[in-house]
Structure formats: C-alpha cells, structure tokens
Amino acid sequence: MAADEQIRKRLALAYRLLVLEIEHRERVRAERLDDTDAERAVRLRQAGIERMQRALARRRAAPELRAG
C-alpha cells in the first residue's frame, strides 16, 4: 500500500530527527544550558513517532479482502 510506504518513510525520517534531537539535548545538558526547548523537542518527536506507529499498526490490523 502506498499509504503504508509513506508512513514508513515518515517514520524513518522521524527516527533520524529524534536521534539528532537527543544528541542536541545531551550536548545542551553537558554544557549545563537551559534545556527546556531540547526536552520539549524530544518529547514532541517521540509522540509523533508513537502516533505514526499506531497508525501503521491499525492499517496492518485491517483484514484484506481478496477475490477468489
């Protein structure tokens, strides 16, 4: 399904962004700077990934009807 492929691509991109945001958060923490924005970005990205995973799981759970 094209929609599933789009979700998978978005999920892969979201994971890459999450890694970058976690690395940024860790650098901010190491420098003891205000990290509220970094923490918020990571939480938002994780929530987005979870939403995409749930959407993908729902689409897989739907039974496929085949003529035959």
Secondary structure, DSSP 8 states (H G I E B T S, - for coil): -HHHHHHHHHHHHHHHHHHHHHHHHHHHHHTT---HHHHHHHHHHHHHHHHHHHHHHHHHHS------
